[in-house]
Amino acid sequence: MLETVRSRRIYGAGITLVLPLCAAVGYYLRTSHDDHVTHSTQALLSNDTDKLTPAQEVALWKEHAAVQERVHMLRRDQLQLDLEATELRDKLARARDRSTAGTGTGIGPGKDKAV
């Protein structure tokens, strides 16, 4: 393909024109998308929304309190699970130490206690 000077020039011109064109199109698409998102967000935020009625506000605060309570409960559960996992690791380490200490005496798992 690049055997002649003419084919190399065509290839070079193609690269020289196509790569910047692709970069420009990508930049345009990215900026136009960003502008669209920015404008739509501004439109949503700038619209004057109706104020909440007192009943809606109370319901919103109740829902907020329920969510906060659920988050607090989940955090307590996570702490409890972490504590139990630590205890189980400690028990496993103690059992492992006992089994390795007992292997030299002939007493341990799979060993006959009668000498």
N, C-alpha and C positions, 0 to 999 in steps of 0.2 A: 504494500500500500504506500509506503514512504520511499519507494525506490527512485522516483524522479523528483527533480526540483519543483516541478509544478504541483505534484501531489503533496509535497511537504508544505508548500506555500498555502495550498488550499486547506490542509489540515491545520496549519498555524493560524490562518485567518478564521477558520471555524472555531478554534479554541479561543482566540482573541475576542471574537464577537459573542460566542455562545455563553461562556462562563460569566462575563459581566452582565449579560442580559438575564441569565438565570438568577444571579445575585440581586439584580435590580427588581425583578419580578417578586422574588422572595421577600425583599425588604418592603416593597409596596403592599404585598398581601399581609405581612405582619403588622405594619403600621395602620393599614385600613381596618384590620380586625381589632387592634388595640383602640383605635379611635371609636369604632362602633361600640365596643364594650364600655368605654369611658362615657360616651354620650348617652347610652341607654341607662347606665348607672346614675348619671347626673339627672336624667329625666325622671327616674324612679324616686330619687331622693328629693328632687326639687318640688314634686307634686305635693300640694298641701293635702295631707290625709285628714280624714275626719277624726276628731278627738274621740277617745274611748268613752263609752258611757260608764257611769260608776259601777254598774253590774259587770261590765266587761273588764274593767280595771281590777275589781275584786277577784274575778275568776282568773285573771292573769296572775295576780299575786298568789292565789292559792295553788295554781299550777307550778309557779316558780318555787314555792315552798315544798311542794311534793317532789319536784325534781331534785332540789337541794337535799332533802331527806334521803332520797334514793341514792344519791351520790355519796352521802355520808355513810349510809349502810353498806354500800359496796366497798368503800375504803376500809371500813371496819372488818368486813369479810376478808378482804385482801390481807390485812394485817394478821388476822387470825390464821389464814392459810400459810402465810410466811412463817409464823411462829410454829405451827404444826410441822411444816417442812423442816425447819431447823431441828426440832426435837427428834424427828424421824432420822435425820442425818446423824445426829449424835448417837441415837440408839444403834444405828447400823454400824457406826464406827466402833462403839463399845463391843458389839457382838463380833465384829471382825477381829478386834484386838483379843477378845477371849478365845476365839477359834484359833487364831495363830499362836497364842500362848499355850493352848492346850495340845497342839499337834506334837510338840516335842516330848510330852509325858506319856503318850499312848492313850490319852483320854481326849475325846473330842468327837466330832461328828464322824460316824462310820467306824469308830474304833471300839474294840471290845473292852469293857471295863474290867473284866476278869483277867488277872495277870497269870 
